[in-house]
Amino acid sequence: MTGLTILTLFVLAAFVGVEVISKVSTTLHTPLMSGANAIHGIILVGAIVVTAHATSPVLLALGALATFLATVNLVGGFVVTDRMLEMFSGRPRRRSTDEPVGSDHR
């Protein structure tokens, strides 16, 4: 494949990805993120396996970079999912005035 072909495929894939994600309804974002986190976990395992089989310092450096970026992507996905789930949880209830201050009963 030539460089122009690879660049064209990258641009088309980015365009299709943006179009597909922008059409997802709000209620499906959390399940979609959970699935994406699973895929990112598989990508991280793949980056570790490729790095373990590196035969030159350049391949080792690229593998380490891929492992680092996959880790950042995975952790970031879980942080975003956690924030999204917090939006759906109820607000903590206020204590009534007749409960003792040290009481944790709700």
ZABA-877523 format. One line per field, with one value per atom (N, C-alpha, C): residue number from 0; residue in three letters; atom name; x, y, z. Coordinates in Angstrom, 1 decimal, decimal comma, padded with zeros to 4 digits. Example, Ala and Ser with C-alpha at 12.3 -4.5 7.8 and 13.67 -1.06 7.14 Angstrom:
! ZABA-877523
n = c(0:0:0:1:1:1) $
res = c(ALA:ALA:ALA:SER:SER:SER) $
atom = c(N:CA:C:N:CA:C) $
X = c(013,2:012,3:013,2:012,8:013,7:012,9) $
Y = c(-005,7:-004,5:-003,3:-002,2:-001,1:000,0) $
Z = c(007,8:007,8:007,8:007,1:007,1:007,9) $
***
This chain:
! ZABA-877523
n = c(0:0:0:1:1:1:2:2:2:3:3:3:4:4:4:5:5:5:6:6:6:7:7:7:8:8:8:9:9:9:10:10:10:11:11:11:12:12:12:13:13:13:14:14:14:15:15:15:16:16:16:17:17:17:18:18:18:19:19:19:20:20:20:21:21:21:22:22:22:23:23:23:24:24:24:25:25:25:26:26:26:27:27:27:28:28:28:29:29:29:30:30:30:31:31:31:32:32:32:33:33:33:34:34:34:35:35:35:36:36:36:37:37:37:38:38:38:39:39:39:40:40:40:41:41:41:42:42:42:43:43:43:44:44:44:45:45:45:46:46:46:47:47:47:48:48:48:49:49:49:50:50:50:51:51:51:52:52:52:53:53:53:54:54:54:55:55:55:56:56:56:57:57:57:58:58:58:59:59:59:60:60:60:61:61:61:62:62:62:63:63:63:64:64:64:65:65:65:66:66:66:67:67:67:68:68:68:69:69:69:70:70:70:71:71:71:72:72:72:73:73:73:74:74:74:75:75:75:76:76:76:77:77:77:78:78:78:79:79:79:80:80:80:81:81:81:82:82:82:83:83:83:84:84:84:85:85:85:86:86:86:87:87:87:88:88:88:89:89:89:90:90:90:91:91:91:92:92:92:93:93:93:94:94:94:95:95:95:96:96:96:97:97:97:98:98:98:99:99:99:100:100:100:101:101:101:102:102:102:103:103:103:104:104:104:105:105:105) $
res = c(MET:MET:MET:THR:THR:THR:GLY:GLY:GLY:LEU:LEU:LEU:THR:THR:THR:ILE:ILE:ILE:LEU:LEU:LEU:THR:THR:THR:LEU:LEU:LEU:PHE:PHE:PHE:VAL:VAL:VAL:LEU:LEU:LEU:ALA:ALA:ALA:ALA:ALA:ALA:PHE:PHE:PHE:VAL:VAL:VAL:GLY:GLY:GLY:VAL:VAL:VAL:GLU:GLU:GLU:VAL:VAL:VAL:ILE:ILE:ILE:SER:SER:SER:LYS:LYS:LYS:VAL:VAL:VAL:SER:SER:SER:THR:THR:THR:THR:THR:THR:LEU:LEU:LEU:HIS:HIS:HIS:THR:THR:THR:PRO:PRO:PRO:LEU:LEU:LEU:MET:MET:MET:SER:SER:SER:GLY:GLY:GLY:ALA:ALA:ALA:ASN:ASN:ASN:ALA:ALA:ALA:ILE:ILE:ILE:HIS:HIS:HIS:GLY:GLY:GLY:ILE:ILE:ILE:ILE:ILE:ILE:LEU:LEU:LEU:VAL:VAL:VAL:GLY:GLY:GLY:ALA:ALA:ALA:ILE:ILE:ILE:VAL:VAL:VAL:VAL:VAL:VAL:THR:THR:THR:ALA:ALA:ALA:HIS:HIS:HIS:ALA:ALA:ALA:THR:THR:THR:SER:SER:SER:PRO:PRO:PRO:VAL:VAL:VAL:LEU:LEU:LEU:LEU:LEU:LEU:ALA:ALA:ALA:LEU:LEU:LEU:GLY:GLY:GLY:ALA:ALA:ALA:LEU:LEU:LEU:ALA:ALA:ALA:THR:THR:THR:PHE:PHE:PHE:LEU:LEU:LEU:ALA:ALA:ALA:THR:THR:THR:VAL:VAL:VAL:ASN:ASN:ASN:LEU:LEU:LEU:VAL:VAL:VAL:GLY:GLY:GLY:GLY:GLY:GLY:PHE:PHE:PHE:VAL:VAL:VAL:VAL:VAL:VAL:THR:THR:THR:ASP:ASP:ASP:ARG:ARG:ARG:MET:MET:MET:LEU:LEU:LEU:GLU:GLU:GLU:MET:MET:MET:PHE:PHE:PHE:SER:SER:SER:GLY:GLY:GLY:ARG:ARG:ARG:PRO:PRO:PRO:ARG:ARG:ARG:ARG:ARG:ARG:ARG:ARG:ARG:SER:SER:SER:THR:THR:THR:ASP:ASP:ASP:GLU:GLU:GLU:PRO:PRO:PRO:VAL:VAL:VAL:GLY:GLY:GLY:SER:SER:SER:ASP:ASP:ASP:HIS:HIS:HIS:ARG:ARG:ARG) $
atom = c(N:CA:C:N:CA:C:N:CA:C:N:CA:C:N:CA:C:N:CA:C:N:CA:C:N:CA:C:N:CA:C:N:CA:C:N:CA:C:N:CA:C:N:CA:C:N:CA:C:N:CA:C:N:CA:C:N:CA:C:N:CA:C:N:CA:C:N:CA:C:N:CA:C:N:CA:C:N:CA:C:N:CA:C:N:CA:C:N:CA:C:N:CA:C:N:CA:C:N:CA:C:N:CA:C:N:CA:C:N:CA:C:N:CA:C:N:CA:C:N:CA:C:N:CA:C:N:CA:C:N:CA:C:N:CA:C:N:CA:C:N:CA:C:N:CA:C:N:CA:C:N:CA:C:N:CA:C:N:CA:C:N:CA:C:N:CA:C:N:CA:C:N:CA:C:N:CA:C:N:CA:C:N:CA:C:N:CA:C:N:CA:C:N:CA:C:N:CA:C:N:CA:C:N:CA:C:N:CA:C:N:CA:C:N:CA:C:N:CA:C:N:CA:C:N:CA:C:N:CA:C:N:CA:C:N:CA:C:N:CA:C:N:CA:C:N:CA:C:N:CA:C:N:CA:C:N:CA:C:N:CA:C:N:CA:C:N:CA:C:N:CA:C:N:CA:C:N:CA:C:N:CA:C:N:CA:C:N:CA:C:N:CA:C:N:CA:C:N:CA:C:N:CA:C:N:CA:C:N:CA:C:N:CA:C:N:CA:C:N:CA:C:N:CA:C:N:CA:C:N:CA:C:N:CA:C:N:CA:C:N:CA:C:N:CA:C:N:CA:C:N:CA:C:N:CA:C:N:CA:C:N:CA:C:N:CA:C:N:CA:C) $
X = c(000,8:000,0:000,9:000,5:001,2:000,8:001,6:001,3:000,0:-000,3:-001,5:-002,8:-002,7:-003,7:-004,0:-003,0:-003,1:-003,7:-003,3:-003,8:-005,3:-005,6:-007,0:-007,9:-007,4:-008,2:-008,3:-007,3:-007,4:-008,4:-008,4:-009,4:-010,8:-011,0:-012,3:-012,8:-011,9:-012,3:-012,6:-011,9:-012,1:-013,5:-013,8:-015,1:-016,2:-016,1:-017,2:-017,3:-016,3:-016,3:-017,1:-016,8:-017,5:-018,9:-019,3:-020,7:-021,4:-020,8:-021,5:-021,7:-020,7:-020,8:-021,8:-021,8:-022,7:-024,2:-024,5:-025,8:-026,3:-025,5:-025,9:-026,7:-027,8:-028,7:-028,0:-028,4:-027,8:-027,9:-029,0:-029,2:-028,2:-027,6:-026,8:-025,3:-024,9:-023,5:-022,8:-023,5:-022,8:-022,5:-023,5:-023,1:-022,1:-022,1:-021,2:-019,8:-019,7:-018,4:-017,8:-018,7:-018,3:-017,7:-018,4:-017,8:-016,5:-016,4:-015,1:-014,0:-014,3:-013,3:-012,8:-013,7:-013,3:-012,3:-012,7:-011,8:-010,4:-010,4:-009,2:-008,3:-009,0:-008,2:-007,5:-008,2:-007,6:-006,5:-006,6:-005,6:-004,3:-004,5:-003,4:-002,7:-003,4:-002,8:-002,0:-002,6:-001,8:-000,6:-000,6:000,6:001,7:001,3:002,2:002,9:002,0:002,5:003,5:003,2:004,1:005,4:005,3:006,5:007,4:006,8:007,5:008,3:007,8:008,5:009,4:009,7:010,5:011,9:012,5:013,8:014,9:014,4:015,4:015,0:015,9:015,6:014,5:014,4:013,4:012,0:011,9:010,6:010,2:011,2:011,0:010,4:011,0:010,6:009,1:008,9:007,5:006,5:006,9:006,0:005,7:006,8:006,6:005,7:005,8:005,0:003,5:003,3:002,0:001,4:002,2:001,6:001,2:002,0:001,7:000,4:000,3:-000,8:-002,1:-002,0:-003,1:-003,6:-002,6:-002,9:-003,7:-003,2:-003,8:-005,2:-005,4:-006,7:-007,7:-007,2:-008,0:-008,5:-007,5:-007,8:-008,7:-008,5:-009,3:-010,8:-010,9:-012,3:-013,0:-012,3:-013,0:-013,3:-012,5:-012,8:-014,0:-014,1:-015,2:-016,5:-016,4:-017,6:-018,0:-017,1:-017,4:-018,1:-017,6:-018,3:-019,7:-019,9:-021,2:-022,2:-021,7:-022,5:-022,9:-022,0:-022,3:-023,4:-023,6:-024,7:-026,0:-026,1:-027,3:-027,7:-026,7:-027,0:-027,7:-028,5:-029,3:-028,4:-028,9:-028,1:-028,3:-027,2:-027,4:-028,5:-029,2:-030,3:-029,8:-030,5:-030,1:-030,6:-029,9:-030,4:-031,5:-032,4:-033,5:-033,0:-033,6:-033,1:-033,3:-034,2:-034,4:-033,4:-032,6:-031,6:-030,4:-029,8:-028,5:-027,4:-026,5:-025,4:-024,5:-024,2:-023,3:-024,0:-025,3:-026,0:-025,8:-025,6:-025,4:-026,6:-027,7:-028,9:-029,6:-030,1:-030,8:-032,1) $
Y = c(-001,2:000,0:001,2:002,2:003,4:004,3:005,3:006,3:007,0:007,3:008,0:007,2:005,9:004,9:004,8:004,7:004,6:005,9:007,0:008,3:008,4:008,0:008,0:007,1:005,9:005,0:005,6:006,2:006,8:007,9:008,8:009,9:009,4:008,4:007,8:007,1:006,4:005,7:006,7:007,8:008,9:009,5:009,8:010,4:009,4:008,2:007,2:007,1:007,0:006,9:008,1:009,3:010,5:010,4:010,1:010,0:008,9:007,8:006,7:007,1:007,6:008,0:009,1:010,1:011,2:010,9:009,7:009,3:008,4:008,1:007,2:008,0:007,5:008,2:008,2:009,2:009,4:008,2:007,5:006,3:005,2:005,1:004,0:004,4:005,6:005,9:005,1:004,8:004,1:002,6:001,9:000,5:000,5:001,5:001,7:001,9:002,7:002,9:001,7:000,9:-000,4:-001,3:-001,4:-002,2:-001,7:-000,4:000,2:-000,1:000,0:-000,3:-001,8:-002,7:-004,1:-004,2:-003,5:-003,5:-002,9:-001,8:-001,2:-002,1:-002,9:-003,9:-005,0:-005,4:-006,3:-005,7:-004,4:-003,7:-003,6:-003,4:-003,3:-004,6:-005,7:-007,0:-007,3:-006,9:-007,0:-006,2:-005,0:-004,2:-004,8:-005,4:-006,0:-007,3:-008,1:-009,2:-008,8:-007,8:-007,4:-006,8:-006,1:-005,6:-006,7:-007,8:-008,9:-009,6:-009,5:-010,2:-009,3:-008,1:-007,1:-007,6:-007,5:-008,0:-006,9:-005,6:-004,5:-003,4:-002,5:-001,4:-000,5:-000,3:000,5:-000,1:-001,4:-002,1:-002,1:-002,2:-002,2:-000,8:000,2:001,6:001,8:001,4:001,5:000,7:-000,5:-001,3:-000,7:-000,2:000,5:001,7:002,5:003,6:003,1:002,1:001,5:001,1:000,4:000,0:001,1:002,2:003,4:004,0:004,2:004,9:004,0:002,7:001,9:001,9:002,0:002,1:003,4:004,5:005,8:005,8:005,2:005,1:004,3:003,2:002,3:003,0:003,6:004,3:005,5:006,2:007,3:006,9:005,8:005,2:004,9:004,3:004,0:005,2:006,2:007,5:008,1:008,2:008,8:008,0:006,6:005,8:006,0:006,1:006,4:007,7:008,7:010,0:010,0:009,3:009,1:008,4:007,4:006,6:007,5:008,3:009,2:010,2:010,5:011,4:010,8:009,4:008,7:008,3:008,4:008,0:009,2:008,8:009,8:010,7:011,8:012,7:012,1:012,3:011,8:012,6:011,8:012,4:013,2:014,3:015,1:014,4:014,6:014,0:014,9:014,3:015,1:015,6:016,7:017,4:016,6:015,5:014,8:013,6:013,3:012,2:012,7:011,8:012,2:012,5:013,4:013,8:012,6:011,7:010,6:009,5:009,5:008,4:008,3:007,1:006,8:006,1:006,1:005,4:006,2:005,6:006,3:005,6) $
Z = c(000,0:000,0:000,0:-000,8:-000,8:000,4:000,6:001,7:001,4:000,2:-000,2:000,1:-000,2:000,1:001,6:002,3:003,8:004,4:003,9:004,4:004,0:002,8:002,4:003,2:003,5:004,4:005,8:006,3:007,6:007,7:006,7:006,7:006,5:005,7:005,5:006,8:007,4:008,7:009,8:009,8:010,8:010,5:009,3:008,9:009,2:008,9:009,2:010,7:011,5:012,9:013,5:013,1:013,6:013,3:012,1:011,6:012,4:012,7:013,4:014,8:015,5:016,9:017,1:016,2:016,4:016,3:015,6:015,5:016,6:017,6:018,7:019,7:020,1:021,1:022,5:023,3:024,6:025,5:025,4:026,3:026,0:024,8:024,4:024,6:025,1:025,2:026,2:027,4:028,5:028,0:027,5:027,0:025,9:025,0:024,0:024,5:025,6:026,2:026,9:027,5:028,1:027,1:025,9:024,9:024,3:024,2:023,8:024,8:026,1:027,1:026,9:026,6:026,4:025,2:024,2:023,0:023,3:024,1:024,4:025,3:026,1:026,9:026,0:025,0:024,0:023,3:022,9:022,3:023,2:024,5:025,4:025,5:025,6:025,6:024,3:023,2:021,9:021,9:022,4:022,4:023,3:024,4:025,3:024,7:024,0:023,3:022,2:021,4:020,3:020,9:022,0:022,7:023,2:023,7:024,2:023,1:021,9:020,8:020,0:020,5:019,7:019,6:018,4:018,1:018,0:017,9:017,8:018,7:019,0:019,9:019,4:018,1:017,5:017,7:017,5:017,7:019,2:020,0:021,5:021,9:021,4:021,7:021,2:019,9:019,4:020,2:020,6:021,4:022,7:023,3:024,6:024,5:023,4:023,2:022,9:022,2:021,9:023,2:024,1:025,4:026,2:026,3:027,0:026,5:025,2:024,7:024,9:024,7:025,0:026,4:027,4:028,8:029,1:028,5:028,7:028,1:027,0:026,3:027,2:027,7:028,5:029,8:030,5:031,8:031,5:030,5:030,1:029,8:029,2:028,9:030,2:031,1:032,4:033,2:033,1:033,8:033,2:031,9:031,3:031,6:031,5:031,9:033,3:034,2:035,6:035,8:035,1:035,2:034,6:033,5:032,9:033,8:034,5:035,4:036,6:037,1:038,2:037,8:036,6:036,1:036,4:036,2:036,4:037,8:038,7:040,1:040,8:041,8:042,5:043,4:043,7:044,6:046,0:046,9:048,2:049,0:049,8:050,5:051,7:052,0:053,2:054,4:055,5:056,8:057,3:057,9:058,6:059,9:060,3:061,5:062,8:062,8:064,0:064,1:063,1:063,2:064,0:064,8:065,5:064,4:064,8:063,9:063,4:064,3:064,0:063,3:063,1:062,5:061,0:060,6:059,1:058,6:059,3:058,8:057,8:056,7:055,7:055,4) $
***
